[in-house]
Amino acid sequence: MKTTRDNFTDLLSPSPVEFSFDTIGWRVLGVIVLLLILSIIAWILYRYQKNRYRSEALKLISHIHTKGHTRLIQTDKILRRTAFTAYKDPQIKSMNYNMWKDFLLQHAPPYSEDTDFLSNIGEIVYQKDEKTDDILISKFVKYARFWIRKHEF
């Protein structure tokens, strides 16, 4: 007696499919990867352009070669210019020293060191006294660098 198994002959397997990059799937994948790379490059360039003013301000502060009260005034001007560039608020230019101190503290992360020197900085900047404490000036310059690097939008 013949079974159905005997009726079947060996099955013919198809020939293997050759690997090729000519298929549409590879082109679609290539376009997706290319768009992803271009979007990452565009994002990096956008971030660089957006934060370029920070590096320029830090460079200006590092190029201040004067000492004493003049250094304090120039650092304050650069800090105000940086704040105005970042926030585009015309009130920044005309803030008195208490408002300026509050603005600086509100728009930056907590400073690791003591910020009590900021309460006197405004008075010292606007007075004509040339006898300014060098330690206070160096603290303010250090805080200005910190603020420029870390301020938030």
C-alpha positions in Angstrom: 0.0 0.0 0.0 1.2 3.4 -0.9 1.2 6.2 1.6 0.9 9.8 0.9 4.5 10.1 2.0 5.5 8.0 -0.9 3.7 10.2 -3.4 5.8 13.2 -2.5 9.2 13.5 -3.9 11.9 15.6 -2.4 10.9 19.2 -2.2 13.0 21.6 -4.3 14.2 24.5 -2.3 14.5 27.9 -4.0 17.9 29.3 -4.8 19.3 31.6 -2.1 18.6 35.3 -2.5 21.7 37.3 -3.3 22.6 40.2 -1.0 22.4 43.6 -2.7 22.3 47.2 -1.7 20.2 47.9 -4.8 16.9 47.3 -2.9 14.7 50.2 -1.9 14.9 49.4 1.8 18.6 50.3 1.9 18.0 53.6 0.2 15.3 54.5 2.7 17.6 53.5 5.6 20.4 55.6 4.1 18.1 58.6 3.7 16.9 58.2 7.3 20.5 57.9 8.7 21.6 60.9 6.6 18.7 63.1 7.9 19.5 62.0 11.4 23.2 63.0 11.0 22.2 66.3 9.4 19.7 67.1 12.2 22.3 66.4 14.9 24.8 68.7 13.1 22.2 71.4 12.8 21.3 71.1 16.4 25.0 71.4 17.5 25.5 74.5 15.2 22.3 76.1 16.7 23.5 75.5 20.2 26.9 76.9 19.4 25.5 80.0 17.8 23.0 80.5 20.6 25.8 80.3 23.3 28.5 82.1 21.4 28.0 85.3 23.4 29.0 83.4 26.5 32.5 82.5 25.2 32.9 86.1 23.8 32.1 87.6 27.3 34.4 85.2 29.0 37.2 86.1 26.6 36.5 89.8 27.3 36.8 89.3 31.0 40.0 87.4 30.7 41.5 90.3 28.6 40.9 92.9 31.3 44.4 93.8 32.4 43.6 96.7 34.6 43.6 96.4 38.4 41.4 97.8 41.1 38.2 99.7 40.7 38.5 99.9 36.9 38.5 96.1 36.6 35.4 96.0 38.7 33.6 98.5 36.5 34.6 96.8 33.3 33.6 93.4 34.6 30.2 94.8 35.6 29.7 96.3 32.2 30.5 93.0 30.5 28.2 91.2 32.8 25.3 93.6 32.1 26.0 93.4 28.4 25.9 89.6 28.6 22.6 89.6 30.5 21.1 92.0 28.0 22.2 89.8 25.1 20.7 86.7 26.8 17.4 88.2 28.0 16.8 91.2 25.7 15.3 93.1 28.5 15.9 96.8 28.4 15.4 97.2 32.1 18.7 95.4 32.7 20.7 98.4 31.6 18.9 100.7 34.1 18.7 98.4 37.2 20.0 99.8 40.4 22.5 97.6 42.4 19.8 95.9 44.6 17.7 94.9 41.6 20.9 93.9 39.7 22.0 91.7 42.5 18.6 90.0 42.7 18.5 89.5 39.0 21.9 87.8 39.0 21.0 85.5 41.9 17.6 84.6 40.3 19.0 83.7 36.9 21.8 81.4 37.9 22.1 78.2 39.8 23.2 78.3 43.4 26.7 79.5 43.8 29.0 77.2 45.9 30.6 80.1 47.7 29.3 82.9 49.8 27.4 85.6 47.8 27.2 88.2 50.6 29.8 90.3 48.7 27.2 90.9 46.0 25.2 93.1 48.4 28.1 95.6 48.6 29.2 95.3 45.0 26.6 97.7 43.6 27.6 100.4 46.0 31.3 99.9 45.3 30.8 99.9 41.5 28.9 103.2 41.6 31.1 105.1 44.0 34.2 107.0 42.9 36.4 105.4 45.6 39.5 103.9 44.0 40.4 102.0 47.2 38.6 98.8 46.4 39.5 95.6 48.1 41.3 93.3 45.7 39.7 90.2 47.3 36.3 91.6 46.7 37.1 92.3 43.1 38.5 88.8 42.5 35.4 87.3 44.1 33.2 89.4 41.8 35.2 88.5 38.7 35.0 84.8 39.7 31.2 85.1 40.2 30.8 86.9 36.9 32.6 84.1 35.1 30.4 81.6 36.9 27.2 83.5 36.0 28.1 83.8 32.4 28.8 80.1 32.1 25.8 78.9 34.1 23.0 81.4 33.8 19.6 80.0 32.9 17.0 81.2 30.4 
